[in-house]
Amino acid sequence: MFQSWRLKVREAEEALKAGRLSEAQQILVQEDLTQYLPGKRLAAKLAAHFAERAQRNAFDADLNAGWRDLAAATEIAGETSEILAARRTLVESSLRQAEESMGSGDVAGAIAKLESLKSAKHTSTLLETLLHVAKRLQSADNLCRRGKFADAEAQLSAGIALRPSLQFLE
């Protein structure tokens, strides 16, 4: 007799071949197919596809979709080298977007992006530095609005000292 889990694995494989990654993931998770070797192998393939799509989303600047794909990949396969590479790409893209937001004057948006990265346990010295710079810029803006220009200049100088490579700070 053919076990029913094999049919479900086959169904998930067909969904993966058709590019329906979420459907394949749902079948694998709901039926707990990763307890069987064919299910584990399919989960690894599916996670690699999710990680690849997450990296494409990062390059296309669709970071929300990238983070969702990364979460899906991690859920079904844990921490693999492909998933770690995709995470690095997403973090780098997020940091780059935060720098661009600061450069365009959206300091609050940059702080929100950086804080969300930090709350998701993605830490790095660059993240901390950019967060400090953004907070200095926000502080300088607030001080300017209150007419405290000397204090605002001091905050801006402190931000420049933290990350002198950011051209828009000049």
C-alpha positions as CSV (number, residue, x, y, z in Angstrom):
1,M,0.0,0.0,0.0
2,F,1.3,3.5,-0.9
3,Q,1.6,5.7,2.2
4,S,-0.5,8.9,2.1
5,W,2.5,11.0,3.1
6,R,4.2,10.1,-0.2
7,L,1.2,11.6,-2.1
8,K,1.5,14.8,-0.1
9,V,5.3,15.0,-0.8
10,R,4.5,14.5,-4.5
11,E,1.9,17.3,-4.2
12,A,4.4,19.6,-2.6
13,E,7.0,18.8,-5.3
14,E,4.5,19.7,-8.0
15,A,3.7,23.0,-6.3
16,L,7.4,23.7,-6.1
17,K,8.0,22.8,-9.8
18,A,5.1,25.2,-10.7
19,G,6.7,28.0,-8.7
20,R,4.0,28.0,-6.0
21,L,6.5,28.2,-3.1
22,S,4.0,29.2,-0.4
23,E,1.7,26.3,-1.3
24,A,4.6,23.8,-1.2
25,Q,5.6,25.2,2.2
26,Q,2.1,25.0,3.5
27,I,1.8,21.3,2.5
28,L,5.1,20.4,4.0
29,V,4.4,22.1,7.3
30,Q,0.7,21.1,7.7
31,E,1.4,17.5,7.0
32,D,4.6,17.5,9.0
33,L,6.4,15.9,6.0
34,T,9.9,16.8,7.1
35,Q,9.9,13.8,9.4
36,Y,10.4,11.7,6.3
37,L,13.6,11.8,4.3
38,P,11.9,12.8,1.0
39,G,10.2,15.6,2.8
40,K,13.5,16.8,4.3
41,R,15.1,16.8,0.9
42,L,12.1,18.7,-0.5
43,A,12.2,21.2,2.4
44,A,15.9,21.9,1.7
45,K,15.1,22.5,-2.0
46,L,12.2,24.7,-1.1
47,A,14.2,26.7,1.4
48,A,16.9,27.3,-1.2
49,H,14.2,28.6,-3.6
50,F,12.9,30.9,-0.9
51,A,16.4,32.2,-0.1
52,E,17.1,32.8,-3.8
53,R,13.8,34.7,-4.1
54,A,14.6,36.7,-1.0
55,Q,17.9,37.8,-2.5
56,R,16.2,38.8,-5.7
57,N,13.7,40.8,-3.7
58,A,16.6,42.5,-1.9
59,F,18.2,43.5,-5.2
60,D,14.8,44.7,-6.4
61,A,14.5,46.8,-3.2
62,D,11.4,44.9,-2.1
63,L,12.7,44.2,1.4
64,N,9.3,43.3,3.0
65,A,8.8,40.5,0.5
66,G,12.5,39.4,1.0
67,W,12.1,39.2,4.8
68,R,8.9,37.2,4.4
69,D,10.7,34.7,2.1
70,L,13.6,34.5,4.5
71,A,11.3,33.8,7.4
72,A,9.6,31.1,5.3
73,A,12.9,29.5,4.4
74,T,14.1,29.5,8.0
75,E,10.8,28.0,9.2
76,I,11.2,24.9,7.0
77,A,15.0,24.4,6.9
78,G,16.6,26.3,9.8
79,E,19.8,28.2,9.3
80,T,21.5,27.0,6.1
81,S,24.3,28.7,4.1
82,E,21.9,29.9,1.5
83,I,19.6,31.4,4.1
84,L,22.5,33.1,5.9
85,A,23.7,34.5,2.5
86,A,20.2,35.8,1.8
87,R,20.0,37.3,5.3
88,R,23.3,39.2,4.8
89,T,22.0,40.5,1.4
90,L,18.8,41.7,3.0
91,V,20.6,43.4,5.9
92,E,23.0,45.1,3.5
93,S,20.1,46.3,1.4
94,S,18.2,47.5,4.4
95,L,21.2,49.5,5.6
96,R,21.7,51.0,2.2
97,Q,18.0,52.0,2.1
98,A,18.3,53.6,5.5
99,E,21.4,55.6,4.3
100,E,19.4,56.7,1.2
101,S,16.5,57.7,3.4
102,M,18.7,59.8,5.5
103,G,20.3,61.4,2.4
104,S,16.8,62.3,1.1
105,G,15.8,63.9,4.4
106,D,13.6,61.1,5.7
107,V,15.5,60.6,9.0
108,A,12.4,59.3,10.8
109,G,12.0,56.6,8.1
110,A,15.7,55.7,8.4
111,I,15.4,55.4,12.1
112,A,12.3,53.1,11.7
113,K,14.1,50.9,9.3
114,L,17.2,50.7,11.5
115,E,15.2,50.0,14.7
116,S,13.2,47.2,12.9
117,L,16.5,45.6,12.0
118,K,17.8,46.0,15.5
119,S,14.6,44.5,17.0
120,A,14.9,41.6,14.6
121,K,18.2,40.8,16.3
122,H,20.4,41.9,13.3
123,T,23.3,43.6,15.0
124,S,26.4,45.0,13.5
125,T,28.6,48.0,14.1
126,L,27.4,49.6,10.9
127,L,23.8,49.3,12.1
128,E,24.6,50.9,15.5
129,T,26.7,53.6,13.8
130,L,23.9,54.5,11.3
131,L,21.3,54.5,14.1
132,H,23.4,56.9,16.1
133,V,24.0,59.2,13.1
134,A,20.3,59.2,12.3
135,K,19.4,60.1,15.9
136,R,22.0,62.9,15.8
137,L,20.4,64.2,12.6
138,Q,17.0,64.0,14.2
139,S,18.2,65.8,17.2
140,A,19.9,68.5,15.1
141,D,16.7,69.0,13.2
142,N,14.7,69.4,16.4
143,L,17.2,71.8,17.9
144,C,17.1,73.9,14.7
145,R,13.3,74.2,14.9
146,R,13.7,75.5,18.4
147,G,16.3,78.0,17.3
148,K,19.2,76.4,19.1
149,F,21.6,76.5,16.1
150,A,24.8,76.1,18.0
151,D,23.5,72.9,19.7
152,A,22.2,71.7,16.4
153,E,25.6,72.2,14.8
154,A,27.2,70.2,17.6
155,Q,24.8,67.3,17.0
156,L,25.5,67.4,13.3
157,S,29.3,67.5,13.9
158,A,28.9,64.5,16.2
159,G,27.0,62.7,13.4
160,I,29.7,63.5,10.8
161,A,32.4,62.3,13.2
162,L,30.6,59.0,13.6
163,R,30.3,58.3,9.9
164,P,32.4,60.8,7.8
165,S,32.0,58.7,4.6
166,L,28.3,59.7,4.3
167,Q,28.5,62.5,1.7
168,F,25.1,63.9,2.4
169,L,26.2,65.0,5.9
170,E,28.5,67.6,4.5
